[in-house]
Amino acid sequence: MTNAQPIKVAVHGAAGRVGREVLRAIDMAPNMSLVAAIDRIPQNDLEPLPVSVPYYTDARIGYTAAKADVVVDFSIAAASFPMVSLALEAGTRPVIGTTGFTEEQIAYIDAKCQEHNLGGLLAPNFTIGAVLLGTLAAMAAPYFEYVDIYEEHHEMKVDAPSGTAIGIAKSIAEAHPEAFEHNSPTREPIAGTRGGIYNGMSIHSSRMPGRMAHHQVTFGGPGQTLTLRHDTNNRECYMPGVLLAVRKVMDLQGLTVGLDKLMGL
Ligand SMILES: NC(=O)c1ccc[n+]([C@@H]2O[C@H](COP(=O)([O-])OP(=O)(O)OC[C@H]3O[C@@H](n4cnc5c(N)ncnc54)[C@H](O)[C@@H]3O)[C@@H](O)[C@H]2O)c1
């Protein structure tokens, strides 16, 4: 499908940290028109949004009024899941960044997209560089017998290791199914210093202020190491992936899971 007309985009979870960044990015994107901001926060309690856009607290009313081609969602799974049905019923394709869906919910969203003959995209990570890091690490994996993964995040992160680090470890394991060599210390005066172990890979997590999200993969072989690293510094990092998804979802059928599928990786 060619899009001579601008793609009309709504944002769900628009008052949130990522949602506000999406509002800015869509507002500035060529061939896109920002038509609705949707969030549960009542208008009177709302910190001013970064751009001027019609605001709705009722998603159904928002979709009916805005007639959006695409909705970008960064909210919470409990809100995002029912929102998808409302969007598709209104002819609006979901681009979902919200995390925390079950496999059953993902299958249901796919079935809903098929039922309405529309595309959808769900991406646990919209950072193009982090997606590439997983692919590049998988390319290198067959050529090495040792690998460590390091991930560093801000001190507020509740889980460790990060979902992205687990995704990278799984990509590497697919490309190198037999366990990597792993040095296990015979003396360990301080426990846990070799990190968590996944298929012979050591995974190390660091948490402190001053950071956002950083992932590094280092492979080791005789006489050489190979280091691949990705750093993010602010939430703009998601926007190239979000804009790519908004453009590509117009031509999809059913639910696509993962930004890598849109990048031809
Ligand atoms: N896929 C990715 O690359 C990626 C990147 C960053 C964050 N995320 C995910 O995006 C989501 C949002 O992250 P955030 O940091 O912006 O969170 P946030 O808490 O800042 O924003 C969430 C927004 O959703 C709104 N919301 C909650 N319930 C709602 C409802 N019932 N109806 C409408 N709006 C509702 C909240 O009012 C809030 O404005 C999280 O699930 C996070 O894990 C994904």
The ligand as an ORCA input file, in Angstrom:
! r2SCAN-3c Opt
* xyz 0 1
  N       9.020     -1.764     23.875
  C       9.925     -0.895     24.299
  O      10.968     -0.643     23.671
  C       9.647     -0.143     25.579
  C      10.464      0.915     25.969
  C      10.131      1.611     27.145
  C       9.011      1.258     27.878
  N       8.264      0.204     27.452
  C       7.018     -0.176     28.140
  O       6.067      0.848     27.864
  C       5.152      0.939     28.946
  C       5.061      2.391     29.404
  O       6.303      2.816     29.926
  P       6.463      4.289     30.542
  O       7.828      4.332     31.118
  O       6.053      5.323     29.555
  O       5.374      4.231     31.714
  P       4.560      5.431     32.380
  O       4.052      4.893     33.663
  O       5.373      6.677     32.393
  O       3.342      5.683     31.376
  C       2.239      4.820     31.275
  C       1.032      5.666     30.906
  O      -0.070      4.780     30.687
  C      -1.202      5.384     31.254
  N      -2.254      4.408     31.568
  C      -2.282      3.518     32.573
  N      -3.457      2.858     32.582
  C      -4.176      3.351     31.560
  C      -5.477      3.079     31.068
  N      -6.281      2.181     31.669
  N      -5.907      3.751     29.975
  C      -5.108      4.684     29.381
  N      -3.867      4.989     29.816
  C      -3.406      4.328     30.894
  C      -0.702      6.070     32.525
  O      -1.603      7.076     32.978
  C       0.616      6.648     32.012
  O       0.444      7.948     31.495
  C       5.642     -0.050     29.996
  O       4.949     -1.279     29.825
  C       7.113     -0.229     29.646
  O       7.614     -1.485     30.064
  C       8.551     -0.494     26.335
*
